[in-house]
Amino acid sequence: MARIFAHAVRPALLAASRADGLRRLVERSPVTRSVVRRFVPGTTVHDAMDVVAALRHSGRYISIDYLGENVTDAEDAAATTRAYLELLDALGQRTRTDTVRDGVRPLEVSLKLSALGQALDRDGQKVALDNARTICEQAQRVGVWVTVDAEDHTATDSTLSISGDLRVDFPWLGTVLQAYLRRTRADCQELAAVGARVRLCKGAYEEPASVAYRDDAEITGSYLSCLRVLMAGPGYPMVASHDPQILAATPDIADECRRSTTDFEYQMLYGIRDDEQRRLARTGNQMRVYVPFGTQWYGYFMRRLAERPANLAFFARALAHRGR
Ligand SMILES: Cc1cc2nc3c(=O)[nH]c(=O)nc-3n(C[C@H](O)[C@H](O)[C@H](O)COP(=O)(O)OP(=O)(O)OC[C@H]3O[C@@H](n4cnc5c(N)ncnc54)[C@H](O)[C@@H]3O)c2cc1C
């Protein structure tokens, strides 16, 4: 069953996550919208701020993603940038009263460079860099961190180059590395050496074996090996995973590298393993929740379905229930 899911269902869902016609159909369906709420708590800044209040109340930190990816027009990229500025204004109202411990900012936004124009035919890299810089300047003013998400492997070089340029002026900028990519251990060594803030995740896209490990055990092995590199360096590692094997190994790796619980953080996605998130926060760890919001939830939602048979079963059950 697990093999069928990994080799047939997951690739089909990830291919579907990029199909525009299907996206339009699914996004318009009232049935899916109610199910999507488990992973995407709302569509407006107001919805996002409600979730921020609840998560902060339970001692968790937050990274907010304004959903959208692969824009093909400069005006859409500019609209995404404006949406982030509006979000940062709202977050700025909270940072005035929120406590910052050990220099770790409780609030962060996550950006996808493809939503800021990276893939535009004309000057995509420059447009995305300029838009991301505008967002970072505002984030700096209001005391919020920014992390640049990782997308599919064809964008990795461009994304790391843009992140590197931004880190010159914003040394607190976070970069995401995906442990399933064969190149990532070397990228970890490079970013650890410059003391960067790095979110390490397994990776959520369908990638060929020429560039990525495809076997679950190999991906977990790569993750732990990359995490050791990050923990051993002077930067700030962000352990983004729900995997019990990774979560169990992390405290020992941190200990070996003489890091205390304030020298790194755990990260999980909104709606996934909420009890474990609360437990980690309650027991003195830094726990950040990635909260996506907005109307363009299709790609994000399909990647969550592709991650785990139980997520797909939850969706199927909800559809059957609503269909009765
Ligand atoms: C904060 C954050 C940011 C991310 N940013 C990016 C990004 O920028 N780019 C990118 O490509 N990917 C990103 N991802 C997604 C990531 O790459 C993985 O696709 C996703 O996290 C699933 O990998 P996993 O490590 O959680 O383990 P998985 O292999 O999905 O799960 C391993 C095990 O975890 C347990 N588990 C998982 N889900 C549940 C659940 N709902 N309930 C109970 N147990 C569960 C199960 O035991 C499962 O077998 C991000 C993930 C997080 C948490």
The ligand as an ORCA input file, in Angstrom:
! r2SCAN-3c Opt
* xyz 0 1
  C       7.651     24.720      8.374
  C       7.772     23.987      7.077
  C       8.134     24.666      5.948
  C       8.282     23.989      4.741
  N       8.756     24.665      3.642
  C       8.991     23.976      2.507
  C       9.620     24.593      1.386
  O       9.951     25.774      1.392
  N       9.846     23.838      0.286
  C       9.506     22.514      0.224
  O       9.767     21.867     -0.790
  N       8.894     21.910      1.277
  C       8.634     22.603      2.394
  N       8.046     21.970      3.450
  C       7.436     20.622      3.262
  C       8.437     19.528      3.498
  O       9.399     19.540      2.476
  C       7.755     18.151      3.525
  O       7.087     17.928      2.330
  C       6.774     17.971      4.646
  O       7.166     18.631      5.811
  C       6.638     16.487      4.970
  O       7.873     15.971      5.405
  P       8.106     15.485      6.925
  O       9.525     15.750      7.264
  O       7.121     16.141      7.799
  O       7.934     13.942      6.884
  P       6.954     12.940      6.126
  O       7.844     12.029      5.359
  O       5.813     13.599      5.422
  O       6.316     12.200      7.348
  C       7.087     11.323      8.102
  C       6.299     10.790      9.249
  O       5.812     11.877     10.045
  C       4.599     11.508     10.656
  N       3.529     12.415     10.247
  C       3.502     13.200      9.169
  N       2.327     13.863      9.106
  C       1.606     13.464     10.176
  C       0.326     13.764     10.668
  N      -0.510     14.603     10.022
  N      -0.086     13.162     11.803
  C       0.708     12.281     12.449
  N       1.931     11.946     12.006
  C       2.380     12.522     10.903
  C       4.282     10.114     10.192
  O       4.804      9.199     11.115
  C       5.052     10.028      8.877
  O       5.350      8.715      8.484
  C       7.955     22.600      4.676
  C       7.589     21.910      5.827
  C       7.510     22.582      7.028
  C       7.138     21.802      8.247
*
